[in-house]
Amino acid sequence: MNNTIEVPKFFNKNLFLLILCQGLYLTNNVTFIAVNGLVGMSLTPIPWMATLPLMAYVVGAALATSLVAKVQNHFGRKTSFQIALAVASGSTGLCAYAAYSQNFWLLALGTAIAGYYSANGLLYRFVAPELTHSSFRERAVSLVLAGGVIGAVVGPNMTNWTKNLFSTPFLGPYLILSLAGLLGIFIMHFIDFPKEVKTDKNTNTGRSVKEIICQPVFVVVLICSALGYGVMNLLMAGTPLAMEICKFPFSDTAIVLEWHVIGMFAPGFFTGNLIKKFGSQMIMGIGVFLIFVSIGILQLGSGFYHFLFALALLGLGWNFVFTAATTLAITTYRPEEKNKAQAIVNFFVFGTMAFSSIGSGAIIISGGWNILTLGSLIPATVMALALVYLYFHQRKNVPVIA
């Protein structure tokens, strides 16, 4: 009789391929952030609407969250993700044509459609624990998010190298993204998702949306996920415009965005271990503190190194908040509730990002960069208060997870 206990294996082919898909997803996101505001500024007759295409991107994602949950539920992970990648390829092709034809509203439409892909890509972090042993949940979430480092390096550099590839500025990056969507479909084909993920059950199984949302832990997860992404997006989306106004060359903007996104995702190689050791709430608290430090640096000045160090720290703070919030979220729902619960979180994330995307451009044009950074203190403070509330709530030994 063989009494050998098999040691669970963490890393595998499926996790590796999902990390590559995360890299492609972030390449898309970072390129859109670097390009859409500048292209929008060159096309719109109304300056404050420059970041409208960015807002369209996240509004499209917010509106798609419910549809994505239904498609995931009906077709399973793989087919749903491949459909989204096909949408990514087609929508970026439409954006390329919009830039070529100088059509601002077509650009906004293209980015809105691309939001469907974004709503799917933001689910990769939830999928990660399904592809490895349950004891590696924190590490899986963290490592897949770390795949964003690919986008951190490829996105800004690819944009910088191809922005003048054609006579139409920034046509090249859009065309490259269209090809990247096709590459993603090919990679996704080789990922083997657990069979139990593919189900024909409707999304009404399990507890109601109201019951899930009313959990104190889930409320804090929503606040920190949404506002953490919101404040990060507010400053990140505004950075290319602010640096353009400050007369920095795009090559400098690309460097700042590159280090910002490296700050967002490189910590993924160790954040999971930190969460395992110190707990989700402690890591979220450190992340919020780093966001405050980042805002403080931006208040000190608008030189190149102010942007560089502040945006890198902002990315690190976001990583701690978002990774820990995702890990905490997984503890608040049952397997049959995952699609609806994940859709709720992502809806709030994208909804907040929508306001921050249009708000960044409007505030910079009307009030200036300093007003934008000061305003960022509001969501950071709300996150801090939410974590303080949860800490004292748990001190009373009140159950916070149903």
Protein Blocks (a to p, Z undefined) as FASTA:
>chain_A
ZZbdcdddfbdfklmmmmmmmmmmmmmmmmmmmmmmmmmmmmpmblklmmmmmmmmmmmm
mmmmmmmmmmmmmnommlmmmmmmmmmmmmmmmmmmmmmnopaklmmmmmmmmmmmmmmm
mmmmmmmmmmmcfklmmmmmmmmmmmmmmmmmmmmmmmmmmmmmpmbghklmmmmmmmmm
mmmmmmmmmpccdfklpccbdfkgcjdfklmmmpmklmmmmmmmmmmmmmmmmmmmmmmm
mmmmnopafklmmmmmmmmmmmmmmmmmmmmmmmmmnojklmmmmmmmmmmmmmmmmmno
ccfklmmmmmmmmmmmmmmmmmmmmmmmmmmpcfklmmmmmmmmmmmmmmmmmmmmmmmm
mmmmmnojklmmmmmmmmmmmmmmmmmmmmmmmmnopafbZZ
